[in-house]
Amino acid sequence: MNNSPVILFDIDYTLFNVLHFDENFPKYLAKLLFLDEEKIRSISIETITGLIKKEGFLDISVYLDNLLSKLGGVERKQDVEEFLFAKDFFKLGFYPEVGYALGALKDMFRLGIFSQGDIKLQGAKLTQSGLKHFFDEDKIYIKKPHKLDFLSELSKKHKNDQVFLVDDKLEILYEAKKAMPFMKTIWVKRGRYANSQKPIEGFEPDAFVNDLAGVVDFVKSKA
């Protein structure tokens, strides 16, 4: 049995820069539908925000249906899905140091994913990244509507493991630490929420880092 420590990574703003989607998907749609790029970007962000607020996660199929309906492009959904899921669109959104960091950690740690969202969307990111082989298949946890609902089961699965959790949201790290006090929490302070998160009274992550290179240094010092 492999008893090496486990590192669980969030996806968005931890491994993957969501701004890649927000900036480049509207460019593609503008060319496909002959519409204004900024108009598409605004409607896209508004649609994403509304769906996440309502459902707690982004269902990519519902998002595409809603967006293309608003843009008058429903008949092009097949083209859009092929662009997103049959090619390498998401690969270009991964932060540049991610491959180095995962490679540096793989021999000493068991690597996994703890992500909230649509398995079709988040799974496509991992598959297209070319990095999926770094992760243990049985430790890829992609949950909806909210990954915090999985914490009790996660705690049971890893009750005998040394576990590190890497995430860009303080709330997630805080709740995970409450459920699994033995866990080491690492805040990757980057992305859309980096500067807007309020401190949580009585809680400090075990480490603050700016990128995954900082994760490598921290976990190797603690394992």
Protein Blocks (a to p, Z undefined) as FASTA:
>chain_A
ZZbdcddddfehplpcfklmmmmmmmmmmmmnopafklmmmmmmmmmmmmmmmnopacfk
lmmmmmmmmnopmmmmmmmmmmmmmmmmlmmmpcfklmmmmmmmmmmpccddddeddfkl
mmmmmmmnopmmmpcfklcccddfbfklmmmmmmmmmmmbccddddfbfklmmmmmmmmm
mbccddddedjklmmpccdehiacfbdcfbfklmmmmmmmmZZ
